[in-house]
Amino acid sequence: MIADGRGGYLFMPSDGILRRKYHGLWIASLSPPFNRYTIVCGVRVYLDGVLVASPLKQDGTPAVMAELDGWTASFIYPNGFKISYTFSEGLELSFSSPAIVEPLLAMRHIYDVNRAVEDFSVSENEVMRTGLEVKFDRPMSIDPKALHVRFEIDEERGEEHEDVLLSPGKIAVNERLNIAFSAYSKVKRAQEFDPADQAIVRGPYARRFLIAGYPWFGVWTRDTLIAVPGLLTARGRYAEARGVILSMLSHERDGELPEYLEERTGRPIYGSADSTLWLTYTLRHYMQYTDDLKFLERVYPKLRRIVLKHGKGLLEHGPATWMDVKLDGEPLVDRSGMAIEVEALWIDLLDLYEKACTALDRECEVKGLAQELLGSFEEKFWNGRWYRDTLKDDRLRPNQLVALALLPLDRERARRALEIIWEKLATPFGVRTLSPDDPDYKGRYEGDLRTRDLAYHNGTAWPWLSGFLSRASIKYGYDREAVFRAIIAPLLA
């Protein structure tokens, strides 16, 4: 996965074979960071009429044959893409005619598949669709034809798996085997970016976004606010952190932030129980690093609206937490009522707001409420062994880690809860969403959509929870180096 910093990216298996509709050498964002289209799926390469490289399994040839070391890809500016093939070292090849490169185009939205070649419109040296113009850096022999392909992983997963790609023609390459593609859409120029910052997207009008779920997800508030501290603040990228926070706050409506921005249009979609509340995690982290009272003053009006909108007690809410997968319209893990991380984030937000009022010399309408609710929280959620997931679900789940990391909980209880979390939920690859002792536990995430959805939050280990496990463990007396070796080092490796 390589991102271009504008919402576009390359996403391919290491052998270069297309196995999902999401795979492609070049996916471009037509209105960054939204409306992402798969432009170039791959290329076929011929030497002396022999097919030596192909992204299609049905061609009967590996993506890169032994004569080639492999392929590399890079983004070029403005808004273009280049792929290069490298010959094996010391290999002497002579061919009587130029190498031939045949691009395979999809020109469709990442969530769609093409039904027929009539979906495409072909003219000399360009393919036009949905306002996007694709050009090649050298002449092409025009010979358009449709290729019907099947994506094996999508088929195994019970998803749409038949697509039509377009071969618009072939390009002769006389020098090093490389070919460049360029596209021009509404956004005219992309700036240079650090390849390490793939999640950061530079949108129009100097706006900043994070896409924390490449390639299937777009801009989700929860994912963004969880990711800002590690991707930006802790790395000293304060201006970008402010930009991302302000981009999300610009969609505040009556004290609520959207759950996500719709992929095709950028329209905000509201209704999440916890997305707004994750602001406390991001903003507190930013203030701890910067003590930036000017920025706190700037966001204070929206922070105040959010706090006053949510009331003065523990929160009653619907099922739309991060464990929100549904089957036939019904939540598979019904966490409506009071979910532990929702209440923990709310108490932390109240505490943050009280501190903000003090720092800015403002009246605090909820003074002392955080401390009051903390006692009620301990009473309601402690079940004698760990902190229950919701008031109606005593099963061992990892969401209590958010409370353990953020709130000043009873130390003896916290240690007891952490001991069993380490024993039953912690893995080197993330934290399990349900104890293996539970009859509903699913130990593998595989199969068709229904089977995968049943496992999504009933056993699947999620890496993002490892950060909260490490924070909570160190907070309550675990050895920092031991925690690092157990759960962070394996992720880095």
Secondary structure, 3 states (H helix, E strand, C coil): CEECCCCCEEECCCCCCCCCCCCEEEEEEEECCEEEEEEEEEEEEEECCEEEECCCHHHCCCCCCCCEEEEEEEEECCCEEEEEEEECCCCCCCCCCCEEEEEEEEEEECCCCCCCHHHCEEECCEEEECCEEEEECCCCEEEEEEEEEECHHHHHCCCCCEEEEEEEEEEEECCCCEEEEEEECCCCCCCCCCCCCCCEEECHHHCEEECCCCCCCCCEHHHHHHHHHHHCHHHCCHHHHHHHHHHHHCCCECCECCCEECCCCCCEECCCCCCHHHHHHHHHHHHHHHCCHHHHHHHHHHHHHHHHHCCCCCCCECCCCCCCCEECCEECCCCCECEHHHHHHHHHHHHHHHHHHHHHCCCCCCCCHHHHHHHHHHHHHECCCCECCECCECCCCCCHHHHHHHCCCCHHHHHHHHHHHHHHCEECCEEECCCCCCCCCCCCCCCCHHHHHHHHCCCCEECHHHHHHHHHHHHCCCCHHHHHHHHHHHHHC
